[in-house]
Amino acid sequence: MNLSVKILFIVLFLSGVLHAQKNKSDLEKQKKALQAEIKETTQLIQETRKNKKASLTQLKALNQKLASRIALIGTIEREIKELNSTIGENTSRIADLQSDLERLKFTYARLVRRAYMNRNHRSALLLVFSSQTIQQAYKRLYYLKTYSVYRKEQARQLESTRTQLDGQMQSLQVNLNSKRNLLDSEQEQKNELSQEKKDQELEINALKKKEQTLKKTLAAKEATKKKLDAEIRKAIEREIARERTAAAKKKEKPKEKGSSTKAETASNTKAAPKETALKVTPETAALSGKFEANKGKLPWPVEKGVITETFGTHAHPVLKGITTNNNGIDIATSKDAKVKSVYEGEVMGVVSIPGAGSAVLIKHGEYISVYSNLKSTSVSKGQKVKTGQSLGTAGENEDGLPEAHFEIWKEKTKLNPASWLAR
């Protein structure tokens, strides 16, 4: 029973250690990812400031940087919390080891004193030979041997406990140093956050003076979104119609020498139900499944970039009472950045959007990825593309800065692209 309890304790202890290590590793990865985001956003802000005037892109980048900074502080706080837990366990373990060490020292000291008193081999021999019976002599000899082994085992345990205690003390010191570094880092991030909030306020105040210009820009951008939305829906309808026509041709049965009457054709056409969704063939289902399996792992459509506007409905960062809706995400990137396919598929269409460059639609089974605000394209309708293949070059936004727009649809339903891309 004691052995079972000890084994259970060891298993629980090791599982706790492994869990703590995993948490620490995950938090470290999150921290590095957020630090990389902040670095990218800082570079973008530096680029936007070169034009010497306030811009909505600059404000959006600042907002993104603030969000990343707050998330980073939260991650550091969780690291500190994990470390406090580890330090608490370490301190408790040290106290237990110190208690064990004192007990072992006391026991071993008694053994040493007794061994010193009986150091004369003659006394041990006399003890054995003075036995009245063979059985008594055997018992005394066995006692002397057992006593010797016990004393050596106590010495080994004493040394082992002392070594464990030294290791725990060193580990505690490392953890305490790590905690100090994390606290310093947290304070540094909070100072940065405070300064960035001041920069944000200055940017908002500067942009408020350009309210009429912002409203005109917003109206033009909303009109462009509607045009893109309409073009995507048209492309989907064309694809559905194409699949319907192809399916109807396969179902046609030639009469005698391959001819059929107009009445029969009209009857077949009338009977066929109108398709409202992309046809799911075994090949389509397989590709859709592969695409779905990569949710959260798809590569970004640009090599380097920062999301300046997320998916969905948002309050305008400057204009009060006005909301905007984004069907995808806007990614600020580098000049002449290559925009690439996030997954293998077929080009469903290449459309031109007045005032917003071109857009490329890639079909991945039931899913469609959309890449717009391209100043040039390098693919054509019907072309098969691979993951990471270049589709064109990113254009510029209303502030004259390089930006790409990215969307993901499942047939006619818009999805949040950020949840599909790798961190």
N, C-alpha and C positions, 0 to 999 in steps of 0.2 A: 504493500500500500504506500509506504514511504517513497519507494522508487518511482511509482506511478505519479505521485504528487510532484516529485522532483522533475520528472520528464515533462509533465504538463507545464510546470513553471518555466522550464527552459524553452519549450515550444512557444508559450505566450510571450516570453521575453524577446525571443528572436523575431517573432512575427511583429512585435511592437517596434523593434529596431529597424526591420526591413520597411515597415510602413512609414516610419519617420524619415528614413533615407529616401524613399520614393517621393514623399511630400517635399523634402528639401530639394531633390532633383527637379521636380515639377516647378516649384517656385523659382528656382534658379533659371530654368528655361523661359518662364514667363517674364522674368526680370530682364533677361538678355533680349528677348523679342521686343519688349516695350522700350528698352534703351535704343534698340536699332530703329524703331519707329520714330522716337524723339529726334534721333540724329538725322533721319531722312527729312522729317518735317522742318527741322532747323535749317537744313540746306535749302529747302523750298522757300522758306520765309526770307532767307538771305537773297535768293534770286528775285523774289517779288519786290524786295526793297530797293533793288537797283534802279527801278523806274522813278524813284523819289516821290511817289504819290500813293495815297491809301487806295487799296483795292479790296474787293469782296473776296478774292482768292486768298489774299494775305490774311484777312480776318478768319476765313474758314480754316486755313492752315494753323493759325494761332489757336482756334477752338479745338482742333484735333490734337495739337500739342498739349493743351491744357488737359484734355481728356486722358491722353497717354500718361501725362505726368501724375495725375490723380490716381490712375490705375497702378502706376509704378510705386507710388507711396503706399497704396493698399497692399501691394505684393511684399514690400519691405516690412510692413507692419505684421503681415502673416508670417514672414520669416522670423521676425523677432519673437512672435508668439510661440512658434515651433521651437525656437532656441531656448526660450524661457522654460518650456516644458522639459526639454532635454537637460538643461542646467539643474532643474528641480530633481529630476530622476538621478542625475549624476551626483548631486549633493547628498541625496538619500542613500545612494549606494556607497558613497564615501563614509558616511556615518556608520552604516552597517559593517563595512570592512574595518573601520577603526575599532568598533566594538569587538569584532571577531579577533582582531590583532591583539587587543589588550587581554582578552580571555586566553588566547594561545600563548602569549608571553607569560602570563601567570602560571599556566599549566606547565609550560616548558621549563620555567624557572624551578618549579617544584621537582620536576624530573631530573634536572641537572644537579640540584642539591642532593637528591637521593642517590644519584649515580656517583657523586663525589664521595658521599659517605660510604658507599659500597665499592669504592674503586679498587680495593684489594681483591685480586682474583682468588686469593686463598679463602676469603670469607664466602665467596660464591661456591667454591668447591666444598668447603666445610659444610655449607648449608645442604648441599646435595648428599655428601657422604655421611652426614649425621642423621640421615633419614632412617627411620626404624624399619621401613619396608621398601621393597623395590617399587611398589606403586607410588609410595610417597616421594621417593627419589625422582621418579619419572615426572610426577606432577610439578615438583620444584624446578626441575630442569626445563620443563615446558614453560613455566611461569617466567623464568629468567630470559628465555629466548623471546617469548611474546613481549615481555617488558622492553627488551632491546629494540624489537621491531616497532613497537608503539612509540618509543622515544624518537626513533628516526622519522617515523611518519609525522609526528608532531612538529619536528624540525622542518620537514618538507612543507607541511601546511603553513607553518609560520612564514617561511620564505615566499611561498606562493601568494599568500595573502598580502605580504608586504609589496610584492611585485605588482599585484592587481591594484593595490591602493595607489602606488606611484603612477600607474597607467591612468587611473581614474582622475588623479590630481592633475596630471598633464592634460588630459582630455578636457577637464573643467576649465583649465586656464585658456586652452584654445577656444572653447565656446565663449568664455567671457570676453576674450579679445575680439571674436567675431561679432558678438553683441555690441561691443563698443563701436566697431566699424560700421555696423548696420545703423546704429543710432546716429552716428555722424552723417552717414549717407542720407538717412531720412531727413535730418535737419537741413542738409544741403538741398535736397529735392524740394522741401517746403519753402526755402528761400527762393529757389528758382521759380516755383509756382507763384509766389507772391509777386515777383517781378513780371511774370508773364500775364498775370491778371491786370496789372497796371498797363502793360502794352496793349492788352485786349481792349481796355476801357478807352485808351487814346485812339485806337483804330476805329472803334465804334463811333466815338465823337466826331472824328474826321469824316467818316462816311455819312453820318447824319446830315452833314452840310450838303451832301450830293443826293438828297432824297429823290428829287425828280428824275435825275439820271438813272438812279437805281431802279425806279419804277418802270422806266422805258426799257431798260435792259432786261428786267424781269419779264415784262410782257412779251418781248421778242423771244426770250428763252422758252417761255411757256408755249408760245406758238410753234417753235421748233420741235418741242417735245411732242406736241399733238401730231405734227406732220410725221415724225419718226414713228409714233405709235400707229398711225394710220397705215404707213408703208409696211410695217411689220405685219399687221393684220391682213393687209392685201397679199403679202407674200405667203402667209400661212394659208389663206383662202385659195390662192393659186396652186399651192402644193397639194391641198386637199382635192381640188378639182382635177389636177393631173393624176393623182392616185386613183380617183374615182373613174376617170376615163380609161386608165390602164387596166383597172379591175374589170370594167365593163367589156373591154376587148377580149380579155381572157375567157370571160363567161360566154361570149358569143359562140353559138354552135352553127357551123356552115350547113346549109340545106343542100343536099345532093352534091353539086359541084362547087360548093362554096358560096352560093348566093342565098339571100334571104329577102323576104318581102318587106316593103316599107311598113306595112301594118304590123308585122311581127316585131320589127325593130322598135316601132313606136310603142308597142305593147310592153316590150321588155324594159324600155327606158322609163316608161310610166310606173312600172311595177317596182323598179329598183329604188330603195330608200335613199334619200339624199344624205351624204356623209357630212358630218359637222366636226369631225376630228381627224387627225392624222391616222392613217391606217396602221394597225399594229400587226406586222408580220413577224415570223420567228426571228428574222434578222434584226428588225426594229426593236423587238422586245429585248434581245440579247444586248444590243448597243445601249439601250435605255438602262438596262440593269447595270452594265459596266459604268455608265456615266453616274448613276445613283450611288454606286459603291465608292465612288471617288469624292463624294460630298465632304467638304472640309479639307480636301487634299489636292484640289485642282491648282495648277500653277497660275500665277498672275498673268494677265494679258500683256503686261509690260515688264521689262526687266527691273526697273526701279520706279517707285511711285508712292504717293500718299493719297489715301481716300479723303477728299475734301468735302464731299457730300454723300451721305449714306442713303440707303433705300427707304422709301416711304414718305409720309407726310411730316413736315417740320415747320416750326415757326421760323419766319425769316430772321436772320441774325441781326438785322438793323431795323427793318420796317415793322413797326408795331401793328398787330392785328392782321398781319398778312402771313399766310402759310404757303408753302410750296410742296409739290409732290414730285418725287423722283422715282421713275420706273426701274432704275438700276443704281449704279454708283458712278461718281465722277472721280477720276484718278489723275491728279496732277503728276506730271512726269517730266523727263528731260527733253530737250529740243530734238526734233527728228527721231523720237523714240519709235522703235519697231513695235507694232501691235500684233500679238501672236495668238493663235488659236489655243484655247485652254484644254481642248480634247479633240481626238480624231473625229472626223465627220465629213459631211458633204456641203458645199456652198449652196445654200438654198436661194440666195439672191444677193446682188450688189446694187444698192440703191443710192441715189443722189438726193440729199436733203438741202434745199436752198437755205443758205445761211449757216449750215452746219456740216459742210463737207459731204463725205460719203459714209455709208454704213454697210457692213458685211454681216450676213446672217448665215450661221453654220448649223446644220441639222445633225443632231446626235440622237437618232431614234425619235422618241416623242419629245425630246428636249431641243431647244434652240438657244444658241448663244449669239448675242448681238454686240457688235463692235462699231461704235459710231464716233463722229467728230474726227474722221480720218481725212487728211489732206490729199492722200494718195492711196490707191489699192493695188495689190499685186496678185489677186485671184479673180476667177470668173465663175459664173453660175454653173453648177453641175460638177465642178472640180472637187476631187477628193483631197482632203488636207489631213495632216498629221498633227499630233500634239506638239505645240511649240513652233509650228510653221508660221512664218510671217504673212500677215494679211494686208498690211499697209503701214502707213506712217501717221502718227498722232498729229492732229491739227492743234489750233489754238482756241482758247476760250475768249470770253468777252473782254478780259483784261490783257489779252495778247500773250498769254502764257500757255505752254504746251499742256494739253489735257486730253484724256481719252474717256469715253463713256462706255460702260459695259453693262449688259443686261443678260438675264437668263429667264427663259420662258419654258413652261411645260404646256405645249400646245398653245392655248390662248390665255393661260394663267401666268402672271408675272411673279417671279420668285426673287428673294433677297440674294443677290450674287455674293455678298460678303460671307455668308454662311457656307458657301461652296468652295471658296478659295482657301488655300493653305495660309496659316498664320504668317 
